Amino acid sequence: MTDDNSPKPDFVPYDAEAAIALAKAVFPRSTAESLQKSTAVPMRHVTRWLSGDSRIPPKLLAKLEKQRQLRDEFSQEIRDLYADMRTEGLTKQAARSALLELAHHDDFEDFEDL
């Protein structure tokens, strides 16, 4: 006789704190707005996800994890390039100006679906 309350082998408990932290790692600024624009889900659902009142869907969590990994890689490559350029004399203000200009370029203005 099997126990109906026993967890299924594939069942992984939902960790709201970790899910919220993942969303914030991908979108540290304007988390709710960025997540809403990237998923086209109503803001009400997004705020419920970020408050822990409802679960972020597993498929979205997988996509966010991939984006976190790629974002970390991208950030490290930029930091490495910045360090190299600093040794060549690039000033902090010139680097910051270039990064801001790039971030505000049309290529980065639209949100893509996750």
DSSP file (Angstrom, degrees, kcal/mol; ACC not computed):
  #  RESIDUE AA STRUCTURE BP1 BP2  ACC     N-H-->O    O-->H-N    N-H-->O    O-->H-N    TCO  KAPPA ALPHA  PHI   PSI    X-CA   Y-CA   Z-CA
    1    1 A M              0   0    0      0, 0.0     2,-0.3     0, 0.0     0, 0.0   0.000 360.0 360.0 360.0 133.2    0.0    0.0    0.0
    2    2 A T        -     0   0    0      1,-0.0     2,-0.6     2,-0.0     3,-0.0  -0.674 360.0-119.2 -98.1 150.5    1.4    3.4   -1.0
    3    3 A D    >   -     0   0    0     -2,-0.3     3,-1.5     1,-0.1    -1,-0.0  -0.778  15.4-153.7 -86.8 117.9    1.2    6.5    1.1
    4    4 A D  T 3  S+     0   0    0     -2,-0.6    -1,-0.1     1,-0.3    -2,-0.0   0.681  92.8  58.4 -66.1 -17.7   -0.8    9.2   -0.9
    5    5 A N  T 3  S+     0   0    0      2,-0.1    -1,-0.3    -3,-0.0     3,-0.1   0.481  78.3 111.9 -91.5  -3.3    1.1   12.0    1.0
    6    6 A S  S <  S-     0   0    0     -3,-1.5    -4,-0.0     1,-0.1     2,-0.0  -0.477  76.7-105.4 -72.3 141.6    4.5   10.9   -0.1
    7    7 A P        -     0   0    0      0, 0.0    -1,-0.1     0, 0.0    -2,-0.1  -0.315  33.1-110.5 -66.6 147.8    6.3   13.3   -2.5
    8    8 A K    >   -     0   0    0      1,-0.1     3,-1.4    -3,-0.1    -3,-0.0  -0.473  28.1-114.9 -72.8 149.9    6.6   12.4   -6.1
    9    9 A P  T 3  S+     0   0    0      0, 0.0    -1,-0.1     0, 0.0     0, 0.0   0.839 115.9  44.8 -57.7 -35.1   10.1   11.6   -7.2
   10   10 A D  T 3  S+     0   0    0      2,-0.0     2,-0.3     0, 0.0    -2,-0.0   0.520  87.2 117.2 -86.7  -4.9   10.3   14.6   -9.6
   11   11 A F    <   -     0   0    0     -3,-1.4     0, 0.0     1,-0.0     0, 0.0  -0.467  40.5-176.3 -72.1 125.6    8.7   17.0   -7.1
   12   12 A V        -     0   0    0     -2,-0.3     3,-0.1    -5,-0.0    -2,-0.0  -0.989  30.2-117.9-119.4 122.6   11.0   19.8   -6.0
   13   13 A P        -     0   0    0      0, 0.0     2,-0.4     0, 0.0     0, 0.0  -0.270  30.7-111.0 -61.1 144.9    9.6   22.1   -3.3
   14   14 A Y        -     0   0    0      1,-0.0     2,-0.7     4,-0.0     3,-0.1  -0.619  24.3-159.6 -78.6 130.2    9.1   25.7   -4.3
   15   15 A D     >  -     0   0    0     -2,-0.4     4,-2.4     1,-0.2     5,-0.2  -0.874   6.8-174.0-111.8  95.8   11.5   28.1   -2.6
   16   16 A A  H  > S+     0   0    0     -2,-0.7     4,-2.7     1,-0.2     5,-0.3   0.888  83.4  54.0 -58.7 -42.4    9.8   31.6   -2.9
   17   17 A E  H  > S+     0   0    0      1,-0.2     4,-2.2     2,-0.2    -1,-0.2   0.910 111.7  44.3 -60.9 -43.0   12.8   33.4   -1.5
   18   18 A A  H  > S+     0   0    0      2,-0.2     4,-2.1     1,-0.2    -1,-0.2   0.883 112.9  51.6 -69.1 -38.8   15.2   31.8   -4.0
   19   19 A A  H  X S+     0   0    0     -4,-2.4     4,-2.0     2,-0.2    -2,-0.2   0.917 112.2  45.9 -64.6 -43.1   12.8   32.4   -6.9
   20   20 A I  H  X S+     0   0    0     -4,-2.7     4,-2.2     1,-0.2    -2,-0.2   0.910 111.5  52.0 -65.7 -42.6   12.4   36.1   -6.0
   21   21 A A  H  X S+     0   0    0     -4,-2.2     4,-1.8    -5,-0.3    -1,-0.2   0.874 108.0  52.9 -61.5 -37.1   16.2   36.5   -5.5
   22   22 A L  H  X S+     0   0    0     -4,-2.1     4,-1.9     2,-0.2    -1,-0.2   0.933 108.5  48.7 -64.1 -46.7   16.7   35.0   -9.0
   23   23 A A  H  X S+     0   0    0     -4,-2.0     4,-2.5     1,-0.2    -2,-0.2   0.898 113.1  48.3 -60.1 -40.0   14.3   37.5  -10.6
   24   24 A K  H  < S+     0   0    0     -4,-2.2    -1,-0.2     1,-0.2    -2,-0.2   0.794 107.4  55.9 -72.0 -28.0   16.1   40.3   -8.8
   25   25 A A  H  < S+     0   0    0     -4,-1.8    -1,-0.2    -5,-0.2    -2,-0.2   0.867 113.4  40.7 -70.2 -35.7   19.5   38.9   -9.9
   26   26 A V  H  < S+     0   0    0     -4,-1.9    -2,-0.2     1,-0.3    -1,-0.2   0.894 133.0  23.6 -76.8 -41.4   18.4   39.1  -13.5
   27   27 A F     <  +     0   0    0     -4,-2.5    -1,-0.3    -5,-0.2    -2,-0.1  -0.683  67.8 164.6-125.4  75.6   16.7   42.5  -13.1
   28   28 A P        +     0   0    0      0, 0.0     2,-0.4     0, 0.0     3,-0.3   0.790  68.5  55.0 -66.8 -26.2   18.2   44.3  -10.1
   29   29 A R  S    S-     0   0    0      1,-0.2     5,-0.2     2,-0.1     0, 0.0  -0.904 126.2  -4.1-109.1 135.4   16.7   47.6  -11.2
   30   30 A S  S  > S+     0   0    0     -2,-0.4     4,-3.0     3,-0.1     5,-0.3   0.931  78.4 176.6  51.7  50.7   12.9   48.0  -11.7
   31   31 A T  H  > S+     0   0    0     -3,-0.3     4,-2.7     1,-0.2     5,-0.2   0.915  72.3  44.1 -53.3 -52.7   12.5   44.2  -11.1
   32   32 A A  H  > S+     0   0    0      1,-0.2     4,-2.6     2,-0.2    -1,-0.2   0.931 116.4  46.0 -63.1 -46.7    8.7   44.1  -11.4
   33   33 A E  H  > S+     0   0    0      2,-0.2     4,-2.6     1,-0.2    -1,-0.2   0.927 115.2  46.5 -63.1 -45.2    8.5   46.4  -14.5
   34   34 A S  H  X S+     0   0    0     -4,-3.0     4,-1.8     1,-0.2    -1,-0.2   0.904 113.9  48.0 -64.6 -41.4   11.3   44.5  -16.3
   35   35 A L  H  X S+     0   0    0     -4,-2.7     4,-1.1    -5,-0.3     6,-0.3   0.901 112.4  49.6 -65.7 -40.5    9.8   41.1  -15.5
   36   36 A Q  H  X>S+     0   0    0     -4,-2.6     4,-2.4    -5,-0.2     5,-0.5   0.932 112.8  46.0 -63.8 -46.2    6.4   42.3  -16.6
   37   37 A K  H  <5S+     0   0    0     -4,-2.6    -1,-0.2     1,-0.2    -2,-0.2   0.813 113.2  50.7 -67.7 -29.3    7.7   43.6  -19.9
   38   38 A S  H  <5S+     0   0    0     -4,-1.8    76,-2.5    -5,-0.2    -1,-0.2   0.672 123.0  29.3 -81.9 -17.4    9.8   40.5  -20.5
   39   39 A T  H  <5S-     0   0    0     -4,-1.1    -2,-0.2    -3,-0.5    -3,-0.2   0.589  90.5-136.0-115.7 -16.3    6.9   38.1  -19.9
   40   40 A A  T  <5 +     0   0    0     -4,-2.4    -3,-0.1     1,-0.3    -4,-0.1   0.745  56.7 143.8  59.9  24.5    3.8   40.2  -21.0
   41   41 A V      < -     0   0    0     -5,-0.5    -1,-0.3    -6,-0.3    -2,-0.2  -0.713  62.7 -91.3 -89.1 143.6    2.1   38.9  -17.8
   42   42 A P    >>  -     0   0    0      0, 0.0     4,-1.7     0, 0.0     3,-1.0  -0.227  32.5-120.0 -55.4 144.0   -0.2   41.4  -16.0
   43   43 A M  H 3> S+     0   0    0      1,-0.3     4,-2.9     2,-0.2     5,-0.3   0.818 111.5  65.4 -56.7 -32.4    1.6   43.4  -13.4
   44   44 A R  H 3> S+     0   0    0      1,-0.2     4,-1.6     2,-0.2    -1,-0.3   0.914 104.2  44.8 -57.4 -43.5   -0.8   42.0  -10.7
   45   45 A H  H <> S+     0   0    0     -3,-1.0     4,-2.4     2,-0.2    -1,-0.2   0.914 112.2  51.9 -66.6 -42.8    0.7   38.5  -11.3
   46   46 A V  H  X S+     0   0    0     -4,-1.7     4,-2.6     1,-0.2    -2,-0.2   0.924 109.4  48.6 -62.0 -44.4    4.2   39.8  -11.3
   47   47 A T  H  X S+     0   0    0     -4,-2.9     4,-1.2     1,-0.2     6,-0.3   0.853 110.3  52.2 -66.3 -32.4    3.8   41.6   -8.0
   48   48 A R  H  X>S+     0   0    0     -4,-1.6     5,-1.6    -5,-0.3     6,-1.5   0.888 110.0  49.2 -68.3 -38.2    2.2   38.5   -6.5
   49   49 A W  H ><5S+     0   0    0     -4,-2.4     3,-0.9     1,-0.2    -2,-0.2   0.949 112.9  46.7 -60.7 -47.9    5.3   36.5   -7.6
   50   50 A L  H 3<5S+     0   0    0     -4,-2.6    -1,-0.2     1,-0.3    -2,-0.2   0.670 111.8  50.1 -74.8 -16.2    7.7   39.1   -6.1
   51   51 A S  H 3<5S-     0   0    0     -4,-1.2    -1,-0.3    -5,-0.2    -2,-0.2   0.551 113.4-117.4 -92.3  -9.2    5.8   39.2   -2.8
   52   52 A G  T <<5S+     0   0    0     -3,-0.9    -3,-0.2    -4,-0.7    -2,-0.1   0.530  82.3 121.2  85.2   6.9    5.8   35.4   -2.6
   53   53 A D  S   <S+     0   0    0     -5,-1.6     2,-0.3    -6,-0.3    -4,-0.2   0.705  80.2  18.6 -77.3 -19.6    2.0   35.3   -2.7
   54   54 A S  S    S-     0   0    0     -6,-1.5     2,-0.3    -9,-0.1    -2,-0.3  -0.964  89.3 -98.1-144.5 164.1    2.1   33.1   -5.8
   55   55 A R        -     0   0    0     -2,-0.3    -6,-0.1    -3,-0.1    -5,-0.1  -0.587  25.6-125.4 -87.3 138.9    4.7   30.9   -7.5
   56   56 A I        -     0   0    0     -2,-0.3     5,-0.1    -7,-0.2    -1,-0.0  -0.703  46.6-101.4 -73.9 129.1    6.8   31.9  -10.5
   57   57 A P     >  -     0   0    0      0, 0.0     4,-2.4     0, 0.0     3,-0.4  -0.206  24.4-122.5 -56.8 142.3    6.1   29.2  -13.1
   58   58 A P  H  > S+     0   0    0      0, 0.0     4,-2.2     0, 0.0     5,-0.2   0.857 111.1  53.9 -55.0 -39.8    8.9   26.6  -13.4
   59   59 A K  H  > S+     0   0    0      1,-0.2     4,-1.9     2,-0.2     5,-0.1   0.894 110.0  47.6 -64.5 -37.9    9.5   27.2  -17.1
   60   60 A L  H  > S+     0   0    0     -3,-0.4     4,-2.8     2,-0.2    -1,-0.2   0.892 109.0  54.0 -68.8 -38.9   10.0   30.9  -16.3
   61   61 A L  H  X S+     0   0    0     -4,-2.4     4,-2.4     2,-0.2    -2,-0.2   0.902 108.0  50.5 -60.2 -40.3   12.4   30.1  -13.5
   62   62 A A  H  X S+     0   0    0     -4,-2.2     4,-2.0     2,-0.2    -1,-0.2   0.911 111.7  47.5 -63.6 -42.1   14.4   28.0  -15.9
   63   63 A K  H  X S+     0   0    0     -4,-1.9     4,-2.3     1,-0.2    -2,-0.2   0.897 111.6  50.5 -65.9 -40.0   14.6   30.9  -18.3
   64   64 A L  H  X S+     0   0    0     -4,-2.8     4,-2.6     2,-0.2    -2,-0.2   0.894 108.2  53.0 -64.6 -39.4   15.5   33.3  -15.6
   65   65 A E  H  X S+     0   0    0     -4,-2.4     4,-2.2     2,-0.2    -1,-0.2   0.915 109.6  48.4 -62.8 -42.2   18.3   31.0  -14.4
   66   66 A K  H  X S+     0   0    0     -4,-2.0     4,-2.5     1,-0.2    -2,-0.2   0.918 112.1  49.3 -63.2 -42.7   19.7   30.9  -18.0
   67   67 A Q  H  X S+     0   0    0     -4,-2.3     4,-2.8     1,-0.2    -2,-0.2   0.876 108.9  53.1 -64.4 -37.2   19.5   34.7  -18.2
   68   68 A R  H  X S+     0   0    0     -4,-2.6     4,-2.6     2,-0.2    -1,-0.2   0.926 110.1  47.6 -62.7 -44.0   21.3   35.0  -14.8
   69   69 A Q  H  X S+     0   0    0     -4,-2.2     4,-2.1     2,-0.2    -2,-0.2   0.935 115.3  44.4 -62.4 -46.8   24.1   32.8  -16.0
   70   70 A L  H  X S+     0   0    0     -4,-2.5     4,-2.8     2,-0.2    -2,-0.2   0.888 112.7  52.3 -66.0 -38.8   24.5   34.7  -19.3
   71   71 A R  H  X S+     0   0    0     -4,-2.8     4,-2.9     2,-0.2     5,-0.2   0.918 109.2  49.5 -63.1 -44.1   24.2   38.1  -17.4
   72   72 A D  H  X S+     0   0    0     -4,-2.6     4,-2.2     2,-0.2    -1,-0.2   0.913 112.7  47.6 -60.9 -43.0   27.0   37.1  -15.0
   73   73 A E  H  X S+     0   0    0     -4,-2.1     4,-2.4     2,-0.2    -2,-0.2   0.932 112.9  48.6 -62.2 -47.1   29.2   36.0  -17.9
   74   74 A F  H  X S+     0   0    0     -4,-2.8     4,-2.2     1,-0.2    -2,-0.2   0.919 111.4  49.7 -59.6 -47.0   28.4   39.3  -19.8
   75   75 A S  H  X S+     0   0    0     -4,-2.9     4,-2.6     1,-0.2    -1,-0.2   0.903 110.5  50.1 -60.7 -42.4   29.2   41.4  -16.7
   76   76 A Q  H  X S+     0   0    0     -4,-2.2     4,-2.6     1,-0.2    -1,-0.2   0.908 109.5  50.9 -65.2 -40.5   32.5   39.6  -16.1
   77   77 A E  H  X S+     0   0    0     -4,-2.4     4,-2.4     2,-0.2    -1,-0.2   0.898 111.2  48.4 -63.8 -39.5   33.5   40.1  -19.7
   78   78 A I  H  X S+     0   0    0     -4,-2.2     4,-2.8     2,-0.2    -2,-0.2   0.923 111.6  49.9 -65.0 -43.9   32.7   43.8  -19.5
   79   79 A R  H  X S+     0   0    0     -4,-2.6     4,-2.4     2,-0.2    -2,-0.2   0.904 111.4  48.8 -61.4 -41.4   34.7   44.1  -16.2
   80   80 A D  H  X S+     0   0    0     -4,-2.6     4,-2.1     2,-0.2    -1,-0.2   0.924 113.0  46.7 -64.6 -44.3   37.7   42.3  -17.8
   81   81 A L  H  X S+     0   0    0     -4,-2.4     4,-2.7     1,-0.2    -2,-0.2   0.909 111.4  52.3 -63.2 -42.1   37.6   44.6  -20.8
   82   82 A Y  H  X S+     0   0    0     -4,-2.8     4,-2.3     1,-0.2    -2,-0.2   0.912 108.2  50.7 -60.0 -44.2   37.2   47.6  -18.6
   83   83 A A  H  X S+     0   0    0     -4,-2.4     4,-1.5     2,-0.2    -1,-0.2   0.909 111.6  48.2 -61.2 -42.2   40.3   46.5  -16.5
   84   84 A D  H  X S+     0   0    0     -4,-2.1     4,-0.8     1,-0.2    -2,-0.2   0.927 112.6  47.8 -63.0 -45.3   42.3   46.1  -19.8
   85   85 A M  H  <>S+     0   0    0     -4,-2.7     5,-2.4     1,-0.2     3,-0.4   0.828 106.1  58.6 -68.0 -31.7   41.2   49.6  -21.1
   86   86 A R  H ><5S+     0   0    0     -4,-2.3     3,-1.4     1,-0.2    -1,-0.2   0.888 101.3  54.9 -63.7 -38.3   42.0   51.2  -17.7
   87   87 A T  H 3<5S+     0   0    0     -4,-1.5    -1,-0.2     1,-0.3    -2,-0.2   0.761 106.3  53.1 -66.9 -21.7   45.6   50.0  -18.1
   88   88 A E  T 3<5S-     0   0    0     -4,-0.8    -1,-0.3    -3,-0.4    -2,-0.2   0.477 131.3 -93.4 -90.0  -3.1   45.7   51.8  -21.4
   89   89 A G  T < 5 +     0   0    0     -3,-1.4     2,-0.2    -4,-0.3    -3,-0.2   0.493  67.8 155.5 109.7   3.9   44.5   55.0  -19.9
   90   90 A L      < -     0   0    0     -5,-2.4    -1,-0.3    -8,-0.1     2,-0.1  -0.475  38.8-133.0 -64.6 127.6   40.7   55.0  -20.2
   91   91 A T     >  -     0   0    0     -2,-0.2     4,-2.3     1,-0.1     5,-0.2  -0.437  13.5-118.4 -80.5 157.7   39.2   57.2  -17.5
   92   92 A K  H  > S+     0   0    0      1,-0.2     4,-2.9     2,-0.2     5,-0.2   0.901 114.9  51.7 -60.3 -41.8   36.3   56.1  -15.3
   93   93 A Q  H  > S+     0   0    0      1,-0.2     4,-2.1     2,-0.2    -1,-0.2   0.863 109.7  48.6 -67.8 -34.8   34.1   58.9  -16.6
   94   94 A A  H  > S+     0   0    0      2,-0.2     4,-2.1     1,-0.2    -1,-0.2   0.900 113.5  47.4 -69.9 -39.7   34.8   58.0  -20.3
   95   95 A A  H  X S+     0   0    0     -4,-2.3     4,-2.5     2,-0.2    -2,-0.2   0.931 112.8  48.6 -65.1 -45.4   34.0   54.4  -19.6
   96   96 A R  H  X S+     0   0    0     -4,-2.9     4,-2.6     1,-0.2     5,-0.2   0.914 110.7  51.2 -60.9 -43.4   30.8   55.3  -17.7
   97   97 A S  H  X S+     0   0    0     -4,-2.1     4,-2.4     1,-0.2    -1,-0.2   0.904 110.6  48.6 -60.7 -42.5   29.7   57.6  -20.5
   98   98 A A  H  X S+     0   0    0     -4,-2.1     4,-2.4     2,-0.2    -2,-0.2   0.910 111.9  48.8 -65.4 -42.5   30.3   54.8  -23.1
   99   99 A L  H  X S+     0   0    0     -4,-2.5     4,-2.7     2,-0.2    -2,-0.2   0.916 112.9  47.1 -64.4 -42.9   28.3   52.3  -21.1
  100  100 A L  H  X S+     0   0    0     -4,-2.6     4,-1.7     2,-0.2    -2,-0.2   0.906 111.8  50.7 -65.0 -41.6   25.4   54.7  -20.5
  101  101 A E  H  < S+     0   0    0     -4,-2.4    -2,-0.2    -5,-0.2    -1,-0.2   0.923 112.8  46.4 -61.9 -43.8   25.4   55.6  -24.2
  102  102 A L  H >< S+     0   0    0     -4,-2.4     3,-1.5     1,-0.2     6,-0.2   0.923 110.3  53.0 -63.8 -44.7   25.3   51.9  -25.2
  103  103 A A  H 3< S+     0   0    0     -4,-2.7    -1,-0.2     1,-0.3    -2,-0.2   0.805 111.7  46.3 -62.0 -29.7   22.6   51.1  -22.6
  104  104 A H  T 3< S+     0   0    0     -4,-1.7    -1,-0.3    -5,-0.2    -2,-0.2   0.331  87.1 117.0 -96.8   7.2   20.4   53.9  -24.1
  105  105 A H  S X  S-     0   0    0     -3,-1.5     3,-2.2    -4,-0.2     4,-0.4  -0.401  81.2-109.9 -71.6 152.7   21.0   52.9  -27.7
  106  106 A D  G >> S+     0   0    0      1,-0.3     3,-1.1     2,-0.2     4,-0.7   0.791 114.7  69.1 -53.7 -31.4   17.9   51.8  -29.7
  107  107 A D  G 34 S+     0   0    0      1,-0.2    -1,-0.3     2,-0.1    -4,-0.1   0.744 107.4  37.7 -61.0 -22.5   19.3   48.2  -29.7
  108  108 A F  G <4 S+     0   0    0     -3,-2.2    -1,-0.2    -6,-0.2    -2,-0.2   0.373  95.4  84.0-110.7   2.7   18.6   48.0  -26.0
  109  109 A E  T <4 S+     0   0    0     -3,-1.1     2,-0.2    -4,-0.4    -2,-0.1   0.875  76.6  70.8 -78.3 -37.7   15.4   49.9  -25.7
  110  110 A D  S  < S-     0   0    0     -4,-0.7     2,-0.4     1,-0.0     0, 0.0  -0.524  78.3-127.9 -83.7 147.7   12.8   47.2  -26.5
  111  111 A F        -     0   0    0     -2,-0.2     2,-0.3   -74,-0.1    -2,-0.1  -0.762  18.8-148.2 -92.0 138.7   12.1   44.3  -24.2
  112  112 A E        -     0   0    0     -2,-0.4     2,-0.1     1,-0.0     0, 0.0  -0.779  26.0-101.9-101.7 150.9   12.3   40.8  -25.6
  113  113 A D              0   0    0     -2,-0.3   -74,-0.2     1,-0.1   -75,-0.1  -0.440 360.0 360.0 -67.9 142.0   10.1   37.9  -24.4
  114  114 A L              0   0    0    -76,-2.5    -1,-0.1   -79,-0.1   -75,-0.1   0.450 360.0 360.0 -80.0 360.0   11.8   35.5  -22.0
